[in-house]
Structure formats: C-alpha cells, structure tokens
Amino acid sequence: LFSGYAKGLLMAGINFHPHTGKNRVFLQDFWVIPQGKGLGTLMLDLFIQFLHEWNSFFEIESIRGELSVIDEEDEKNKNRRDYLYRKAGFTILRNENTGKK
C-alpha cells in the first residue's frame, strides 16, 4: 500500500476517422513520481480500461506511442519502463534506422 505524495501524467491523442469509424490512440507522454510503487501500472490500467469501455461507442483500432530516449540512458529505468508496457500487453519495437523504440 502506498501512502504519501504522488503525482503523474498520462497524455494521449485520439485520431477519429469519420469514414471508417476506427480510431487510433497515440500515447504522447506518461510519467509518475515516485517510481516503483505500482502507480504507473494503476494509471495505465485505468486508461486502458477507459478505452475498452469507450470502445463500445467508438472502435479503437490501435494504441501506439514512442518511447523517450531519455529513458534509454538509465538501464534500470529502461527495464522498468519496458516491463510496465509489456505487462500491459504492449509490444516494444525497435526502429533499426534510428535506434528508437
């Protein structure tokens, strides 16, 4: 159980396609303080739950995003971040041309 000060941010954009009715979600920014307390998992799980409920009105075709290169600098942080997204069901792909994920 966590007690104390915490803050976080999850920003996402939704691209509505009026002709197909399919929509794309782009995860733009996501962070929490403090790390390692399950707060990121909670925020991401609630966001995905919201999208599943919203999907009954508007079909969600995909959820995508780009991972921050800042997270790549610290191996422990990179592993924590990758674990969070994989646990939520995301696939992490590496762009061979840029090294970005």
Secondary structure, DSSP 8 states (H G I E B T S, - for coil): ---S--EEEEEEEEEE-TTT-EEEEEEEEEEEESSSSSHHHHHHHHHHHHHHHHTTTSEEEEEEE---GGGGSSHHHHHHHHHHHHHTT------TTT---
